[in-house]
Amino acid sequence: MDEKQKINAEIESKLNQLGETINTLSMKAEVQKDKLEDAGMQPLVDLQLNLKGAKASLDQMKASDGENWDKLRNKMDAYINDLDKEIKEALAYYK
């Protein structure tokens, strides 16, 4: 396995972990649905959409090479950082 394949696999693993966390949050939010404020489930819908976008970028990244791969990796790093931040905020909201 070359370096790019290894990085792709690590990113895929991280996205899968983030997806599991989002699913757990969704279950918690569903139980609390009646108690939630106006935002309700929208932050989780946004998280799921962002995760879907990140997975699509990963697919593009796997199919690319060279400079394009590097650009997509930078984009992927930003996706993961954003998802991490959004999940931390959601964890505080959906206790």
N, CA, C and O atoms as a GROMACS GRO file, in nm:
protein
  380
    1MET      N    1   0.085  -0.118   0.000
    1MET     CA    2   0.000   0.000   0.000
    1MET      C    3   0.090   0.124   0.000
    1MET      O    4   0.176   0.140   0.087
    2ASP      N    5   0.068   0.210  -0.098
    2ASP     CA    6   0.151   0.330  -0.103
    2ASP      C    7   0.097   0.436  -0.007
    2ASP      O    8  -0.007   0.417   0.056
    3GLU      N    9   0.168   0.547   0.004
    3GLU     CA   10   0.136   0.652   0.101
    3GLU      C   11  -0.004   0.711   0.077
    3GLU      O   12  -0.078   0.735   0.173
    4LYS      N   13  -0.039   0.734  -0.048
    4LYS     CA   14  -0.171   0.792  -0.078
    4LYS      C   15  -0.283   0.696  -0.040
    4LYS      O   16  -0.384   0.738   0.015
    5GLN      N   17  -0.265   0.570  -0.068
    5GLN     CA   18  -0.366   0.471  -0.031
    5GLN      C   19  -0.382   0.464   0.121
    5GLN      O   20  -0.492   0.450   0.173
    6LYS      N   21  -0.270   0.473   0.191
    6LYS     CA   22  -0.273   0.470   0.337
    6LYS      C   23  -0.350   0.592   0.390
    6LYS      O   24  -0.433   0.578   0.480
    7ILE      N   25  -0.322   0.709   0.336
    7ILE     CA   26  -0.391   0.831   0.379
    7ILE      C   27  -0.539   0.822   0.345
    7ILE      O   28  -0.623   0.859   0.427
    8ASN      N   29  -0.573   0.773   0.226
    8ASN     CA   30  -0.712   0.756   0.188
    8ASN      C   31  -0.784   0.664   0.286
    8ASN      O   32  -0.897   0.692   0.327
    9ALA      N   33  -0.719   0.554   0.324
    9ALA     CA   34  -0.779   0.460   0.418
    9ALA      C   35  -0.798   0.524   0.556
    9ALA      O   36  -0.900   0.501   0.621
   10GLU      N   37  -0.701   0.603   0.600
   10GLU     CA   38  -0.712   0.671   0.729
   10GLU      C   39  -0.829   0.770   0.728
   10GLU      O   40  -0.904   0.780   0.824
   11ILE      N   41  -0.843   0.843   0.618
   11ILE     CA   42  -0.952   0.940   0.606
   11ILE      C   43  -1.086   0.868   0.604
   11ILE      O   44  -1.182   0.910   0.668
   12GLU      N   45  -1.091   0.758   0.529
   12GLU     CA   46  -1.216   0.682   0.524
   12GLU      C   47  -1.254   0.630   0.661
   12GLU      O   48  -1.371   0.633   0.698
   13SER      N   49  -1.157   0.583   0.737
   13SER     CA   50  -1.182   0.535   0.873
   13SER      C   51  -1.233   0.649   0.962
   13SER      O   52  -1.328   0.630   1.038
   14LYS      N   53  -1.172   0.764   0.951
   14LYS     CA   54  -1.214   0.880   1.030
   14LYS      C   55  -1.357   0.921   0.994
   14LYS      O   56  -1.437   0.951   1.082
   15LEU      N   57  -1.388   0.923   0.865
   15LEU     CA   58  -1.524   0.958   0.823
   15LEU      C   59  -1.626   0.856   0.873
   15LEU      O   60  -1.737   0.893   0.911
   16ASN      N   61  -1.589   0.730   0.875
   16ASN     CA   62  -1.678   0.627   0.929
   16ASN      C   63  -1.702   0.649   1.078
   16ASN      O   64  -1.815   0.634   1.126
   17GLN      N   65  -1.598   0.684   1.152
   17GLN     CA   66  -1.612   0.714   1.294
   17GLN      C   67  -1.703   0.834   1.316
   17GLN      O   68  -1.790   0.833   1.403
   18LEU      N   69  -1.682   0.938   1.236
   18LEU     CA   70  -1.767   1.057   1.247
   18LEU      C   71  -1.911   1.022   1.214
   18LEU      O   72  -2.003   1.073   1.279
   19GLY      N   73  -1.932   0.938   1.116
   19GLY     CA   74  -2.067   0.895   1.080
   19GLY      C   75  -2.135   0.821   1.194
   19GLY      O   76  -2.254   0.840   1.219
   20GLU      N   77  -2.060   0.736   1.263
   20GLU     CA   78  -2.116   0.663   1.378
   20GLU      C   79  -2.154   0.761   1.489
   20GLU      O   80  -2.259   0.745   1.553
   21THR      N   81  -2.071   0.860   1.512
   21THR     CA   82  -2.101   0.960   1.614
   21THR      C   83  -2.226   1.039   1.577
   21THR      O   84  -2.311   1.066   1.662
   22ILE      N   85  -2.238   1.075   1.450
   22ILE     CA   86  -2.356   1.148   1.403
   22ILE      C   87  -2.482   1.062   1.420
   22ILE      O   88  -2.586   1.112   1.461
   23ASN      N   89  -2.472   0.934   1.390
   23ASN     CA   90  -2.587   0.843   1.409
   23ASN      C   91  -2.626   0.834   1.556
   23ASN      O   92  -2.745   0.833   1.588
   24THR      N   93  -2.528   0.826   1.644
   24THR     CA   94  -2.556   0.823   1.788
   24THR      C   95  -2.625   0.951   1.833
   24THR      O   96  -2.721   0.948   1.909
   25LEU      N   97  -2.574   1.064   1.784
   25LEU     CA   98  -2.637   1.193   1.817
   25LEU      C   99  -2.780   1.198   1.766
   25LEU      O  100  -2.869   1.250   1.833
   26SER      N  101  -2.803   1.146   1.647
   26SER     CA  102  -2.937   1.146   1.589
   26SER      C  103  -3.034   1.066   1.676
   26SER      O  104  -3.148   1.106   1.696
   27MET      N  105  -2.987   0.953   1.728
   27MET     CA  106  -3.072   0.872   1.816
   27MET      C  107  -3.102   0.947   1.945
   27MET      O  108  -3.216   0.944   1.993
   28LYS      N  109  -3.001   1.013   2.003
   28LYS     CA  110  -3.024   1.091   2.124
   28LYS      C  111  -3.121   1.205   2.098
   28LYS      O  112  -3.209   1.232   2.180
   29ALA      N  113  -3.106   1.270   1.986
   29ALA     CA  114  -3.192   1.383   1.951
   29ALA      C  115  -3.335   1.336   1.929
   29ALA      O  116  -3.430   1.406   1.966
   30GLU      N  117  -3.352   1.222   1.869
   30GLU     CA  118  -3.487   1.169   1.845
   30GLU      C  119  -3.560   1.147   1.977
   30GLU      O  120  -3.680   1.174   1.987
   31VAL      N  121  -3.489   1.098   2.076
   31VAL     CA  122  -3.548   1.075   2.208
   31VAL      C  123  -3.588   1.208   2.273
   31VAL      O  124  -3.689   1.216   2.343
   32GLN      N  125  -3.508   1.312   2.249
   32GLN     CA  126  -3.530   1.443   2.311
   32GLN      C  127  -3.610   1.538   2.223
   32GLN      O  128  -3.624   1.655   2.256
   33LYS      N  129  -3.661   1.490   2.113
   33LYS     CA  130  -3.721   1.576   2.011
   33LYS      C  131  -3.822   1.676   2.069
   33LYS      O  132  -3.824   1.792   2.027
   34ASP      N  133  -3.904   1.633   2.164
   34ASP     CA  134  -4.005   1.722   2.220
   34ASP      C  135  -3.945   1.833   2.305
   34ASP      O  136  -4.007   1.938   2.321
   35LYS      N  137  -3.826   1.812   2.359
   35LYS     CA  138  -3.762   1.910   2.447
   35LYS      C  139  -3.670   2.008   2.372
   35LYS      O  140  -3.628   2.109   2.428
   36LEU      N  141  -3.640   1.979   2.247
   36LEU     CA  142  -3.544   2.060   2.173
   36LEU      C  143  -3.601   2.196   2.138
   36LEU      O  144  -3.721   2.213   2.119
   37GLU      N  145  -3.512   2.292   2.131
   37GLU     CA  146  -3.551   2.428   2.095
   37GLU      C  147  -3.578   2.438   1.946
   37GLU      O  148  -3.586   2.336   1.877
   38ASP      N  149  -3.593   2.558   1.896
   38ASP     CA  150  -3.631   2.582   1.757
   38ASP      C  151  -3.542   2.510   1.656
   38ASP      O  152  -3.592   2.460   1.555
   39ALA      N  153  -3.413   2.505   1.681
   39ALA     CA  154  -3.321   2.443   1.585
   39ALA      C  155  -3.355   2.296   1.564
   39ALA      O  156  -3.341   2.243   1.454
   40GLY      N  157  -3.400   2.231   1.670
   40GLY     CA  158  -3.444   2.092   1.660
   40GLY      C  159  -3.341   2.000   1.600
   40GLY      O  160  -3.229   1.988   1.650
   41MET      N  161  -3.380   1.935   1.493
   41MET     CA  162  -3.296   1.835   1.429
   41MET      C  163  -3.208   1.893   1.318
   41MET      O  164  -3.125   1.822   1.263
   42GLN      N  165  -3.224   2.019   1.285
   42GLN     CA  166  -3.154   2.078   1.171
   42GLN      C  167  -3.001   2.066   1.180
   42GLN      O  168  -2.937   2.036   1.080
   43PRO      N  169  -2.941   2.088   1.298
   43PRO     CA  170  -2.794   2.071   1.304
   43PRO      C  171  -2.749   1.931   1.264
   43PRO      O  172  -2.643   1.914   1.204
   44LEU      N  173  -2.829   1.831   1.297
   44LEU     CA  174  -2.793   1.694   1.261
   44LEU      C  175  -2.812   1.669   1.112
   44LEU      O  176  -2.733   1.598   1.050
   45VAL      N  177  -2.915   1.727   1.056
   45VAL     CA  178  -2.934   1.717   0.911
   45VAL      C  179  -2.815   1.780   0.839
   45VAL      O  180  -2.764   1.725   0.741
   46ASP      N  181  -2.771   1.896   0.888
   46ASP     CA  182  -2.655   1.963   0.831
   46ASP      C  183  -2.530   1.877   0.844
   46ASP      O  184  -2.451   1.867   0.749
   47LEU      N  185  -2.511   1.815   0.960
   47LEU     CA  186  -2.396   1.726   0.979
   47LEU      C  187  -2.398   1.610   0.880
   47LEU      O  188  -2.295   1.576   0.821
   48GLN      N  189  -2.514   1.551   0.861
   48GLN     CA  190  -2.525   1.439   0.769
   48GLN      C  191  -2.495   1.482   0.625
   48GLN      O  192  -2.430   1.409   0.550
   49LEU      N  193  -2.541   1.600   0.588
   49LEU     CA  194  -2.510   1.652   0.454
   49LEU      C  195  -2.362   1.680   0.437
   49LEU      O  196  -2.304   1.650   0.332
   50ASN      N  197  -2.300   1.737   0.540
   50ASN     CA  198  -2.156   1.764   0.534
   50ASN      C  199  -2.076   1.634   0.527
   50ASN      O  200  -1.976   1.627   0.456
   51LEU      N  201  -2.120   1.533   0.600
   51LEU     CA  202  -2.052   1.403   0.594
   51LEU      C  203  -2.066   1.343   0.454
   51LEU      O  204  -1.970   1.286   0.401
   52LYS      N  205  -2.184   1.355   0.396
   52LYS     CA  206  -2.205   1.305   0.260
   52LYS      C  207  -2.112   1.376   0.162
   52LYS      O  208  -2.055   1.313   0.073
   53GLY      N  209  -2.097   1.508   0.177
   53GLY     CA  210  -2.006   1.584   0.092
   53GLY      C  211  -1.862   1.541   0.110
   53GLY      O  212  -1.787   1.531   0.013
   54ALA      N  213  -1.824   1.514   0.234
   54ALA     CA  214  -1.687   1.469   0.261
   54ALA      C  215  -1.661   1.333   0.198
   54ALA      O  216  -1.553   1.309   0.143
   55LYS      N  217  -1.759   1.244   0.205
   55LYS     CA  218  -1.742   1.111   0.144
   55LYS      C  219  -1.733   1.121  -0.008
   55LYS      O  220  -1.658   1.046  -0.071
   56ALA      N  221  -1.808   1.214  -0.066
   56ALA     CA  222  -1.799   1.234  -0.211
   56ALA      C  223  -1.661   1.287  -0.249
   56ALA      O  224  -1.604   1.247  -0.351
   57SER      N  225  -1.608   1.377  -0.167
   57SER     CA  226  -1.473   1.429  -0.194
   57SER      C  227  -1.369   1.320  -0.178
   57SER      O  228  -1.270   1.317  -0.252
   58LEU      N  229  -1.390   1.230  -0.084
   58LEU     CA  230  -1.297   1.119  -0.067
   58LEU      C  231  -1.298   1.030  -0.191
   58LEU      O  232  -1.193   0.984  -0.236
   59ASP      N  233  -1.415   1.005  -0.246
   59ASP     CA  234  -1.423   0.925  -0.369
   59ASP      C  235  -1.346   0.992  -0.483
   59ASP      O  236  -1.277   0.926  -0.559
   60GLN      N  237  -1.360   1.125  -0.493
   60GLN     CA  238  -1.284   1.199  -0.594
   60GLN      C  239  -1.134   1.188  -0.567
   60GLN      O  240  -1.054   1.173  -0.659
   61MET      N  241  -1.100   1.198  -0.440
   61MET     CA  242  -0.959   1.193  -0.401
   61MET      C  243  -0.898   1.057  -0.438
   61MET      O  244  -0.785   1.051  -0.488
   62LYS      N  245  -0.972   0.951  -0.414
   62LYS     CA  246  -0.923   0.817  -0.446
   62LYS      C  247  -0.898   0.801  -0.596
   62LYS      O  248  -0.808   0.727  -0.638
   63ALA      N  249  -0.978   0.870  -0.676
   63ALA     CA  250  -0.968   0.857  -0.821
   63ALA      C  251  -0.866   0.954  -0.882
   63ALA      O  252  -0.843   0.949  -1.003
   64SER      N  253  -0.807   1.039  -0.803
   64SER     CA  254  -0.716   1.140  -0.857
   64SER      C  255  -0.572   1.110  -0.817
   64SER      O  256  -0.543   1.019  -0.739
   65ASP      N  257  -0.482   1.190  -0.873
   65ASP     CA  258  -0.342   1.178  -0.836
   65ASP      C  259  -0.274   1.313  -0.854
   65ASP      O  260  -0.335   1.409  -0.902
   66GLY      N  261  -0.152   1.319  -0.815
   66GLY     CA  262  -0.071   1.440  -0.833
   66GLY      C  263  -0.125   1.560  -0.759
   66GLY      O  264  -0.169   1.550  -0.644
   67GLU      N  265  -0.119   1.672  -0.825
   67GLU     CA  266  -0.157   1.800  -0.764
   67GLU      C  267  -0.305   1.802  -0.726
   67GLU      O  268  -0.342   1.858  -0.623
   68ASN      N  269  -0.389   1.741  -0.809
   68ASN     CA  270  -0.532   1.737  -0.779
   68ASN      C  271  -0.557   1.660  -0.648
   68ASN      O  272  -0.641   1.701  -0.568
   69TRP      N  273  -0.485   1.551  -0.627
   69TRP     CA  274  -0.498   1.474  -0.503
   69TRP      C  275  -0.461   1.561  -0.384
   69TRP      O  276  -0.530   1.558  -0.282
   70ASP      N  277  -0.352   1.638  -0.396
   70ASP     CA  278  -0.309   1.726  -0.288
   70ASP      C  279  -0.415   1.830  -0.254
   70ASP      O  280  -0.440   1.858  -0.137
   71LYS      N  281  -0.477   1.888  -0.357
   71LYS     CA  282  -0.582   1.988  -0.335
   71LYS      C  283  -0.702   1.925  -0.265
   71LYS      O  284  -0.759   1.982  -0.172
   72LEU      N  285  -0.739   1.806  -0.311
   72LEU     CA  286  -0.852   1.737  -0.249
   72LEU      C  287  -0.820   1.695  -0.105
   72LEU      O  288  -0.908   1.694  -0.020
   73ARG      N  289  -0.696   1.661  -0.080
   73ARG     CA  290  -0.658   1.626   0.058
   73ARG      C  291  -0.672   1.748   0.149
   73ARG      O  292  -0.721   1.735   0.261
   74ASN      N  293  -0.631   1.864   0.102
   74ASN     CA  294  -0.648   1.986   0.181
   74ASN      C  295  -0.796   2.013   0.207
   74ASN      O  296  -0.835   2.052   0.317
   75LYS      N  297  -0.876   1.993   0.104
   75LYS     CA  298  -1.021   2.011   0.118
   75LYS      C  299  -1.076   1.911   0.218
   75LYS      O  300  -1.163   1.944   0.300
   76MET      N  301  -1.027   1.788   0.212
   76MET     CA  302  -1.072   1.684   0.304
   76MET      C  303  -1.033   1.716   0.447
   76MET      O  304  -1.113   1.694   0.539
   77ASP      N  305  -0.913   1.766   0.468
   77ASP     CA  306  -0.871   1.807   0.603
   77ASP      C  307  -0.965   1.913   0.658
   77ASP      O  308  -1.000   1.910   0.776
   78ALA      N  309  -1.006   2.007   0.573
   78ALA     CA  310  -1.099   2.112   0.616
   78ALA      C  311  -1.236   2.052   0.649
   78ALA      O  312  -1.298   2.089   0.749
   79TYR      N  313  -1.284   1.959   0.565
   79TYR     CA  314  -1.410   1.891   0.594
   79TYR      C  315  -1.406   1.824   0.730
   79TYR      O  316  -1.498   1.839   0.811
   80ILE      N  317  -1.300   1.749   0.755
   80ILE     CA  318  -1.290   1.674   0.881
   80ILE      C  319  -1.283   1.770   0.999
   80ILE      O  320  -1.348   1.746   1.101
   81ASN      N  321  -1.206   1.876   0.988
   81ASN     CA  322  -1.199   1.974   1.097
   81ASN      C  323  -1.335   2.036   1.124
   81ASN      O  324  -1.375   2.052   1.239
   82ASP      N  325  -1.407   2.072   1.017
   82ASP     CA  326  -1.540   2.130   1.032
   82ASP      C  327  -1.637   2.031   1.096
   82ASP      O  328  -1.713   2.067   1.186
   83LEU      N  329  -1.632   1.907   1.049
   83LEU     CA  330  -1.720   1.805   1.107
   83LEU      C  331  -1.688   1.782   1.254
   83LEU      O  332  -1.780   1.771   1.336
   84ASP      N  333  -1.560   1.776   1.289
   84ASP     CA  334  -1.521   1.760   1.430
   84ASP      C  335  -1.578   1.874   1.515
   84ASP      O  336  -1.634   1.850   1.622
   85LYS      N  337  -1.564   1.995   1.467
   85LYS     CA  338  -1.614   2.112   1.540
   85LYS      C  339  -1.766   2.107   1.555
   85LYS      O  340  -1.819   2.130   1.663
   86GLU      N  341  -1.836   2.077   1.445
   86GLU     CA  342  -1.981   2.070   1.448
   86GLU      C  343  -2.030   1.959   1.540
   86GLU      O  344  -2.131   1.975   1.609
   87ILE      N  345  -1.960   1.846   1.540
   87ILE     CA  346  -1.998   1.735   1.627
   87ILE      C  347  -1.980   1.773   1.773
   87ILE      O  348  -2.064   1.740   1.856
   88LYS      N  349  -1.871   1.841   1.805
   88LYS     CA  350  -1.850   1.884   1.944
   88LYS      C  351  -1.962   1.977   1.990
   88LYS      O  352  -2.009   1.966   2.103
   89GLU      N  353  -2.004   2.068   1.902
   89GLU     CA  354  -2.115   2.157   1.934
   89GLU      C  355  -2.244   2.077   1.953
   89GLU      O  356  -2.321   2.103   2.045
   90ALA      N  357  -2.267   1.980   1.866
   90ALA     CA  358  -2.387   1.898   1.875
   90ALA      C  359  -2.386   1.811   2.001
   90ALA      O  360  -2.491   1.790   2.062
   91LEU      N  361  -2.269   1.762   2.039
   91LEU     CA  362  -2.259   1.682   2.161
   91LEU      C  363  -2.302   1.763   2.282
   91LEU      O  364  -2.366   1.710   2.373
   92ALA      N  365  -2.269   1.890   2.284
   92ALA     CA  366  -2.309   1.976   2.395
   92ALA      C  367  -2.460   2.003   2.392
   92ALA      O  368  -2.524   2.015   2.496
   93TYR      N  369  -2.515   2.012   2.273
   93TYR     CA  370  -2.657   2.044   2.256
   93TYR      C  371  -2.747   1.923   2.282
   93TYR      O  372  -2.848   1.933   2.350
   94TYR      N  373  -2.708   1.809   2.227
   94TYR     CA  374  -2.787   1.686   2.239
   94TYR      C  375  -2.728   1.597   2.347
   94TYR      O  376  -2.671   1.492   2.316
   95LYS      N  377  -2.741   1.636   2.470
   95LYS     CA  378  -2.682   1.560   2.581
   95LYS      C  379  -2.757   1.432   2.607
   95LYS      O  380  -2.721   1.357   2.698
   0.00000   0.00000   0.00000
